[in-house]
């Protein structure tokens, strides 16, 4: 059981975006992590920047290099900006699920989790006419991005093909999700069974908000050298290309973060570097999932 890339291709290259905009900050306020006075039109606009300015810059860059990306989109963003989401879909980009209001499943009751998935699906279908088949767990401090005990079976029931998460024993390999693990603090864990859902893992080192913001204020940008981030991405990509044939390399980006000018320059330089490799296959995550062979 493994991924079979198209003939002549050595490594898949997935550019993915979490289209959070302002949803993550309003969710943090909803669960009591931000006081009312800490979030108003000034900070709202930091998320709105990703929609109004970041997305047009990103689309222009992706079009320039013929890259189709995957946009993990909270349902509330699809409901608020349906024309934008529809345009991304029409251009051939994948619209995947990212909760309804950027909710972490581990923080929800069973009914709330079902509602989050169903509302998110409806929002994406209303905007694009197509059901999402990919899912990424929204990050929600302090619960981080964790599944509930129900999430995997719910994803399968709703027809999802894959989850893309900081999860699983691989970094550049697709595998089947193992469900039903039981963890103990006084004896070895009990491992569950593989199920009919793929895991396309992502790495914190290839995530823009962690690269640029880690250790800084939630709202105020960390001014890190683009060359430093580029070098980390380059070394990881080079390792995957040389040592993980048949695997993939993925970026996890956010329009409100990467859409800033110098970060767009970095992204273009990195795309140019990757595409110089003759056996790289740029693809959406759904395309990678469709290469799975049992």
C-alpha positions in Angstrom: 0.0 0.0 0.0 1.6 3.2 -1.1 1.5 6.2 -3.4 2.3 5.7 -7.1 3.3 9.0 -8.6 2.9 9.7 -12.3 5.6 8.1 -14.5 8.8 10.0 -14.4 8.0 11.9 -11.2 10.1 11.4 -8.1 8.5 13.8 -5.6 5.1 15.5 -5.3 5.1 19.2 -4.3 1.9 20.4 -2.6 1.3 24.1 -1.9 -1.4 24.4 0.7 -3.1 27.4 2.4 -5.2 27.6 5.5 -7.7 30.3 4.6 -8.3 31.4 8.2 -8.4 35.2 7.7 -10.1 36.5 10.8 -11.9 33.3 11.8 -9.2 32.0 14.1 -9.1 35.2 16.2 -12.9 35.4 16.6 -12.9 31.7 17.6 -10.2 32.5 20.2 -12.4 35.2 21.6 -15.5 33.0 21.6 -13.8 30.4 23.8 -12.5 33.1 26.2 -8.9 33.3 25.0 -9.1 37.0 23.9 -10.9 39.7 25.9 -13.4 41.8 24.0 -11.2 44.9 24.1 -8.3 42.9 22.5 -10.1 42.4 19.2 -11.8 45.1 17.1 -11.5 46.6 13.6 -7.7 47.1 13.8 -6.9 43.5 14.6 -9.9 42.2 12.4 -8.2 43.9 9.5 -5.1 41.8 10.0 -7.1 38.7 9.0 -9.1 40.6 6.3 -5.7 41.5 4.7 -5.3 37.9 3.7 -8.6 37.9 1.8 -8.4 41.4 0.2 -4.7 41.6 -0.6 -3.1 38.2 0.1 -5.3 36.0 -2.0 -4.9 38.1 -5.2 -1.1 38.2 -4.8 -1.1 34.4 -4.2 -3.4 33.6 -7.1 -1.2 35.7 -9.5 1.9 33.9 -8.3 0.3 30.4 -8.6 -1.0 31.2 -12.1 2.5 32.4 -13.2 4.0 29.0 -12.4 1.0 26.9 -13.3 0.6 25.5 -9.8 -2.8 24.3 -8.5 -3.0 24.5 -4.7 -5.2 23.3 -1.9 -7.0 25.8 0.2 -8.3 24.5 3.6 -11.2 26.8 4.1 -13.4 27.4 7.2 -17.0 27.4 6.3 -17.6 30.8 7.7 -15.0 32.2 5.2 -16.8 30.4 2.3 -20.1 31.9 3.5 -18.7 35.4 3.8 -16.7 35.4 0.6 -18.4 32.9 -1.7 -17.3 34.6 -4.9 -13.6 34.4 -3.9 -13.9 30.7 -3.0 -15.8 30.0 -6.2 -13.0 31.7 -8.2 -10.3 29.7 -6.6 -12.3 26.5 -7.4 -12.9 27.6 -11.0 -9.2 28.2 -11.4 -8.6 24.5 -10.6 -7.6 24.8 -6.9 -8.9 22.4 -4.3 -11.2 23.7 -1.6 -10.9 21.5 1.5 -12.5 21.6 4.9 -11.1 23.5 7.9 -14.0 23.5 10.3 -16.8 26.0 10.2 -15.5 28.7 12.6 -12.0 27.3 13.0 -13.1 24.9 15.8 -10.8 22.2 17.1 -12.7 18.9 17.3 -11.3 18.1 20.7 -13.1 21.1 22.1 -16.5 20.2 20.8 -19.4 17.9 22.0 -20.5 15.2 19.6 -23.4 17.3 18.3 -21.2 20.4 18.0 -18.6 18.4 16.0 -21.2 17.0 13.6 -22.7 20.4 13.1 -19.2 21.9 12.5 -18.5 19.4 9.7 -21.9 19.6 8.1 -22.0 23.4 8.1 -18.5 23.5 6.7 -19.5 21.1 3.9 -22.6 23.0 3.1 -20.7 26.3 2.9 -18.1 24.9 0.5 -20.8 23.1 -1.7 -22.8 26.4 -1.9 -19.7 28.2 -3.1 -18.2 25.6 -5.4 -20.9 23.0 -6.2 -18.4 20.3 -5.0 -18.1 18.4 -1.7 -14.7 18.7 0.0 -12.7 15.4 0.4 -9.8 16.7 2.4 -9.7 18.0 6.0 -7.2 19.8 8.2 -7.8 20.2 12.0 -8.0 23.9 12.9 -5.5 25.1 15.5 -7.2 26.3 18.7 -5.1 27.4 21.7 -4.7 25.8 24.2 -6.1 22.6 22.8 -3.9 22.8 19.8 -4.9 20.9 16.7 -6.2 17.6 18.1 -8.9 15.1 17.0 -11.8 14.0 19.2 -12.3 10.2 19.7 -15.1 10.6 17.0 -13.4 12.6 14.3 -11.9 9.8 12.2 -15.1 7.8 11.9 -17.0 10.9 11.2 -14.7 11.9 8.4 -15.1 8.4 6.9 -18.9 8.6 7.2 -19.0 12.0 5.5 -17.0 10.7 2.5 -13.6 12.3 3.2 -10.5 10.8 1.5 -7.8 12.3 3.5 -6.7 14.3 6.5 -3.7 16.5 6.4 -2.2 16.9 9.8 0.8 16.9 12.1 0.1 13.3 12.6 1.5 9.8 11.8 5.0 8.2 11.8 6.1 9.8 8.5 7.0 13.2 7.3 7.2 12.8 3.5 5.0 9.7 3.1 1.3 9.2 2.8 -0.2 6.4 5.0 -3.5 5.2 6.2 -4.8 6.6 9.4 -4.8 4.4 12.5 -7.9 4.8 14.6 -8.7 3.6 18.1 -5.4 4.0 19.9 -5.7 4.0 23.7 -2.9 5.8 25.6 -1.9 5.0 29.1 0.5 6.6 31.6 1.4 3.5 33.4 1.7 0.8 30.7 2.3 0.5 26.9 -0.3 2.0 24.6 -2.9 -0.1 22.8 -2.8 0.5 19.1 -5.9 0.7 16.9 -6.4 -0.4 13.3 -5.8 1.2 10.0 -9.0 2.6 8.4 -10.1 3.8 5.0 -8.8 7.3 5.4 -5.4 8.6 4.3 -3.1 10.8 6.3 -1.0 13.4 4.3 1.3 14.6 7.1 2.6 18.2 7.3 5.6 19.5 9.2 5.7 22.5 11.5 9.0 23.5 9.9 7.2 24.1 6.6 4.4 26.2 8.2 4.7 30.0 7.7 2.9 31.2 10.8 5.3 29.2 13.0 8.3 30.2 11.0 7.4 33.9 11.2 5.4 34.2 14.5 6.6 31.6 17.0 7.5 33.2 20.3 5.9 36.5 19.3 2.7 38.3 20.0 -0.5 36.8 18.4 -1.1 40.0 16.4 2.2 41.7 15.7 4.5 40.3 13.0 7.9 38.8 13.9 10.5 40.3 11.6 12.5 37.2 10.7 14.9 37.0 7.8 13.3 35.4 4.7 16.6 33.8 3.9 16.5 31.9 7.2 13.1 30.4 6.4 14.1 29.7 2.8 17.2 27.8 4.0 15.1 25.5 6.3 12.6 24.8 3.6 15.3 24.2 1.0 17.2 21.7 3.3 14.0 19.8 4.0 13.0 19.7 0.4 16.5 18.6 -0.8 16.4 15.8 1.7 13.0 14.6 0.6 14.0 14.8 -3.1 17.1 12.8 -2.6 16.0 10.3 0.1 12.2 9.9 -0.2 11.4 8.9 -3.8 7.7 8.4 -4.3 7.0 10.8 -1.4 5.9 14.4 -1.2 6.9 17.8 0.2 4.2 20.2 1.4 4.0 23.8 2.5 1.4 25.1 5.0 0.8 28.8 4.4 -1.7 31.4 5.4 -2.7 34.3 3.1 -2.6 36.8 6.0 1.0 35.8 6.7 2.6 34.8 3.4 0.6 37.5 1.5 3.0 40.2 2.9 5.4 41.5 0.4 8.8 40.1 1.4 7.2 36.7 2.2 5.7 36.6 -1.3 9.2 37.2 -2.7 10.4 34.3 -0.6 7.6 32.0 -1.8 8.3 32.8 -5.4 12.1 32.1 -4.9 11.3 28.8 -3.3 8.8 27.8 -6.0 11.5 28.6 -8.6 14.0 26.5 -6.7 11.6 23.5 -6.5 10.6 23.6 -10.1 14.2 23.4 -11.3 14.2 19.8 -10.2 13.1 17.8 -13.3 11.2 15.1 -11.5 9.0 17.2 -9.3 5.2 16.9 -9.6 3.3 20.0 -8.4 -0.2 18.8 -7.4 -3.1 19.4 -5.1 -3.5 17.2 -2.1 -6.5 15.5 -3.6 -4.4 14.5 -6.6 -1.8 13.0 -4.3 -4.6 11.1 -2.4 -5.9 9.8 -5.7 -2.5 8.2 -6.4 -2.9 5.8 -3.4 -2.8 2.1 -4.4 -4.0 -0.6 -2.0 
